[in-house]
Amino acid sequence: MNIPQNLKQFESLVQIIAFLRSPNGCPWDRKQTHESLREHLLEESYEVLDVLDEFDHTKLCSELGDLLLQIVMHAQVAKEKSEFDIGDVIESINRKLVYRHPHVFGSADTSDASEILTCWEELKTKERKEDDGMLDGVPKALPALSYSQSVQDRVARVGFDWPDDDGVIDKLAEEIIEFKKVASPQERATEFGDVLFTLANYARRQNIDLESALRSANHKFYRRFSFMEKLCRERKLGLAGMTFEEQNKLWDEAKRAVG
């Protein structure tokens, strides 16, 4: 195969992947299936999330390319099995976008964001099978915090939500009291799950993406603790041998240094 002249064209990517999957292509690419590609799709998705947290546009461009590769690879595997091809994928999302935006492409007169979400949910309801519920469309493979926020967001669209933030705070206080009362490890795990679920709901109401917020907190802890270790190496100190107060002094120094 000759390398496509214009590597900015989407069709060039489709051609390259098709060739890699051909008898004259790459043995590794040829043996991939929808199942074997699952872990790569998940990994590439998380790498995109990482660079979004870093606000690095150059890395984002590269990681989006890696994610796009996974999509086109799945489409090529499906094409070889006569299931669908990349054109069907593109047509499907185009039709969905047009159908779910009647206020843009149709005659519906909706401009308020909350009204648009209500309309969106009504349209999705029409698309569902008779026995499907609102929550059936939320991927169960989502990380638990994201799943929690997604399902609570779905039910809030039909009014199943606290009327104000105070109700959620009261519920959180109630869940914490229940958590403190139980004794067995299984009960404590169950009640702690309820605490997290309520926290996820409050974060949703504050327009806080809980996964992003926690990733940010994790990164901050990593920076600070790594700086503490650096100070210990420079000063020939043993972190494990320090008192809690001495460790806290180092922590405060790290906070000032790396934020």
C-alpha positions as CSV (number, residue, x, y, z in Angstrom):
1,M,0.0,0.0,0.0
2,N,1.2,3.5,-0.8
3,I,1.0,5.9,2.1
4,P,-1.9,8.3,1.6
5,Q,-0.8,11.7,0.4
6,N,-3.1,13.8,2.7
7,L,-2.8,12.5,6.2
8,K,-5.2,15.1,7.4
9,Q,-8.1,13.3,5.7
10,F,-10.3,11.0,7.7
11,E,-10.4,8.6,4.8
12,S,-6.6,8.2,5.0
13,L,-7.0,6.8,8.5
14,V,-9.7,4.4,7.4
15,Q,-7.5,3.2,4.5
16,I,-4.4,2.7,6.8
17,I,-6.3,0.7,9.3
18,A,-8.0,-1.4,6.6
19,F,-4.5,-2.2,5.2
20,L,-3.1,-3.0,8.7
21,R,-5.9,-5.5,9.0
22,S,-5.2,-7.0,5.6
23,P,-3.1,-10.2,4.9
24,N,-0.2,-8.0,4.0
25,G,-0.6,-5.8,7.0
26,C,0.4,-6.1,10.7
27,P,0.0,-9.5,12.5
28,W,-1.0,-7.8,15.8
29,D,-3.7,-5.6,14.1
30,R,-5.1,-8.6,12.2
31,K,-5.8,-10.7,15.3
32,Q,-7.7,-8.0,17.2
33,T,-11.4,-8.4,17.9
34,H,-14.1,-6.3,19.6
35,E,-13.3,-8.2,22.8
36,S,-9.5,-7.8,22.7
37,L,-9.8,-4.1,22.0
38,R,-12.0,-3.4,25.0
39,E,-9.0,-2.7,27.4
40,H,-7.4,-0.4,24.8
41,L,-10.5,1.6,24.3
42,L,-10.8,2.1,28.1
43,E,-7.1,3.0,28.5
44,E,-7.2,5.5,25.7
45,S,-10.4,7.1,27.1
46,Y,-8.7,7.6,30.5
47,E,-5.6,9.0,28.8
48,V,-7.8,11.7,27.2
49,L,-9.2,12.5,30.6
50,D,-5.7,12.8,32.0
51,V,-4.6,15.4,29.5
52,L,-7.9,17.3,29.9
53,D,-7.0,17.7,33.5
54,E,-3.5,19.0,32.4
55,F,-5.0,21.5,29.9
56,D,-2.2,20.5,27.5
57,H,-3.6,21.1,24.0
58,T,-0.7,19.3,22.2
59,K,-1.2,16.1,24.2
60,L,-4.9,16.3,23.8
61,C,-4.6,16.4,20.1
62,S,-2.4,13.3,20.2
63,E,-4.6,11.4,22.7
64,L,-7.8,12.2,20.7
65,G,-6.1,10.6,17.7
66,D,-5.4,7.5,19.7
67,L,-9.0,7.3,20.8
68,L,-10.2,7.9,17.2
69,L,-8.0,4.9,16.2
70,Q,-9.9,2.7,18.5
71,I,-13.3,3.8,17.0
72,V,-12.1,3.2,13.4
73,M,-10.5,-0.1,14.4
74,H,-13.8,-1.4,15.8
75,A,-15.6,-0.2,12.7
76,Q,-13.1,-2.1,10.5
77,V,-13.5,-5.2,12.5
78,A,-17.3,-4.9,12.1
79,K,-17.0,-4.3,8.4
80,E,-15.0,-7.5,7.9
81,K,-17.8,-9.4,9.7
82,S,-20.5,-7.6,7.5
83,E,-22.0,-6.0,10.6
84,F,-21.5,-2.3,9.7
85,D,-18.8,0.1,8.6
86,I,-17.5,3.5,9.5
87,G,-20.0,5.2,7.2
88,D,-22.8,3.6,9.1
89,V,-21.3,4.8,12.4
90,I,-21.1,8.4,11.1
91,E,-24.6,8.3,9.6
92,S,-26.0,7.0,12.9
93,I,-24.6,9.8,15.0
94,N,-25.6,12.4,12.4
95,R,-29.2,11.2,12.3
96,K,-29.2,11.1,16.1
97,L,-27.9,14.7,16.4
98,V,-30.5,16.1,13.9
99,Y,-33.3,14.1,15.6
100,R,-32.4,15.2,19.1
101,H,-32.1,18.9,18.2
102,P,-35.5,19.8,16.8
103,H,-35.0,23.3,18.2
104,V,-32.0,23.7,15.8
105,F,-32.9,21.6,12.8
106,G,-36.7,21.6,13.1
107,S,-39.6,23.7,14.1
108,A,-39.5,23.3,17.9
109,D,-39.2,26.7,19.7
110,T,-36.9,25.9,22.6
111,S,-34.1,28.1,23.8
112,D,-33.8,27.6,27.6
113,A,-31.2,25.0,28.6
114,S,-33.6,23.2,31.1
115,E,-36.3,23.0,28.5
116,I,-33.9,21.5,26.0
117,L,-32.9,18.8,28.5
118,T,-36.6,18.0,29.1
119,C,-37.1,17.7,25.3
120,W,-34.0,15.6,25.0
121,E,-35.3,13.1,27.6
122,E,-38.7,13.0,25.9
123,L,-37.1,12.1,22.6
124,K,-34.9,9.5,24.2
125,T,-38.0,8.0,25.8
126,K,-39.5,7.5,22.4
127,E,-36.4,5.7,21.2
128,R,-36.4,3.2,24.0
129,K,-37.8,-0.3,23.8
130,E,-41.1,-0.7,25.6
131,D,-39.6,-2.4,28.7
132,D,-36.5,-0.2,28.9
133,G,-36.3,2.3,31.8
134,M,-34.6,5.6,32.0
135,L,-31.5,4.2,33.7
136,D,-31.0,1.3,31.3
137,G,-29.1,3.6,28.9
138,V,-26.4,4.5,31.5
139,P,-23.3,2.3,30.9
140,K,-22.9,0.0,33.9
141,A,-19.1,-0.1,33.2
142,L,-18.8,3.5,34.2
143,P,-16.6,4.2,37.3
144,A,-18.9,4.1,40.3
145,L,-18.8,7.9,41.0
146,S,-19.6,8.8,37.4
147,Y,-22.4,6.2,37.3
148,S,-23.9,7.6,40.5
149,Q,-24.0,11.1,39.1
150,S,-25.3,10.0,35.7
151,V,-28.3,8.0,37.2
152,Q,-29.2,10.9,39.6
153,D,-29.0,13.3,36.7
154,R,-31.3,11.2,34.6
155,V,-34.0,10.9,37.3
156,A,-33.7,14.6,38.1
157,R,-34.8,15.4,34.5
158,V,-38.3,14.1,35.4
159,G,-38.4,15.9,38.7
160,F,-37.2,13.1,41.0
161,D,-34.9,15.4,42.9
162,W,-34.6,17.5,46.1
163,P,-36.3,20.9,45.8
164,D,-33.2,22.6,47.2
165,D,-29.6,22.0,48.4
166,D,-30.6,22.0,52.0
167,G,-32.5,18.8,51.6
168,V,-29.4,17.1,50.3
169,I,-27.2,18.4,53.1
170,D,-29.8,17.1,55.7
171,K,-29.7,13.8,53.9
172,L,-25.9,13.7,54.0
173,A,-26.0,14.4,57.8
174,E,-28.5,11.6,58.2
175,E,-26.4,9.1,56.3
176,I,-23.3,10.0,58.3
177,I,-25.2,9.4,61.6
178,E,-26.3,6.0,60.2
179,F,-22.8,5.2,59.2
180,K,-21.5,6.0,62.7
181,K,-24.1,3.7,64.3
182,V,-23.4,0.5,62.5
183,A,-20.8,-2.0,63.8
184,S,-20.2,-4.8,61.2
185,P,-17.8,-4.2,58.3
186,Q,-20.5,-5.1,55.8
187,E,-23.0,-2.6,57.3
188,R,-20.3,0.1,57.4
189,A,-19.5,-0.5,53.7
190,T,-23.2,-0.3,52.8
191,E,-23.8,2.9,54.8
192,F,-20.6,4.5,53.5
193,G,-21.8,3.8,50.0
194,D,-25.0,5.8,50.9
195,V,-22.8,8.7,52.1
196,L,-20.9,8.7,48.8
197,F,-24.1,8.5,46.8
198,T,-25.5,11.5,48.6
199,L,-22.2,13.4,48.1
200,A,-22.4,12.6,44.4
201,N,-25.9,14.1,44.3
202,Y,-24.7,17.3,46.0
203,A,-21.8,17.6,43.6
204,R,-24.2,17.1,40.6
205,R,-26.4,19.9,41.9
206,Q,-23.3,22.2,42.2
207,N,-22.3,21.3,38.6
208,I,-19.2,19.6,39.9
209,D,-18.0,16.5,38.0
210,L,-17.1,14.2,40.9
211,E,-14.6,12.1,39.0
212,S,-12.7,15.2,37.8
213,A,-12.8,16.8,41.3
214,L,-11.4,13.6,42.9
215,R,-8.7,13.2,40.2
216,S,-7.6,16.7,40.8
217,A,-7.4,16.0,44.6
218,N,-5.4,12.8,43.8
219,H,-3.0,14.7,41.6
220,K,-2.6,17.4,44.3
221,F,-1.8,14.8,46.9
222,Y,0.7,13.1,44.6
223,R,2.5,16.4,44.0
224,R,2.7,17.3,47.6
225,F,3.7,13.9,48.9
226,S,6.4,13.5,46.1
227,F,7.8,16.9,47.2
228,M,7.9,15.6,50.8
229,E,9.9,12.6,49.7
230,K,12.3,14.9,47.7
231,L,12.9,17.0,50.8
232,C,13.6,13.9,52.8
233,R,16.2,12.7,50.2
234,E,17.9,16.1,50.1
235,R,18.0,16.4,53.9
236,K,18.8,12.7,54.5
237,L,15.7,12.2,56.6
238,G,13.6,9.1,57.0
239,L,9.9,9.8,56.4
240,A,8.7,6.6,58.1
241,G,10.7,7.5,61.3
242,M,9.2,10.9,61.8
243,T,6.5,11.8,64.2
244,F,3.1,12.8,62.9
245,E,3.9,16.4,63.8
246,E,7.2,16.4,61.9
247,Q,5.5,14.9,58.8
248,N,2.8,17.6,59.0
249,K,5.5,20.3,59.0
250,L,6.9,18.8,55.8
251,W,3.4,18.6,54.4
252,D,2.9,22.3,55.0
253,E,6.2,23.1,53.3
254,A,5.1,21.0,50.3
255,K,1.8,22.9,50.1
256,R,3.6,26.2,50.0
257,A,6.1,24.9,47.4
258,V,3.8,23.1,44.9
259,G,0.3,24.2,45.8
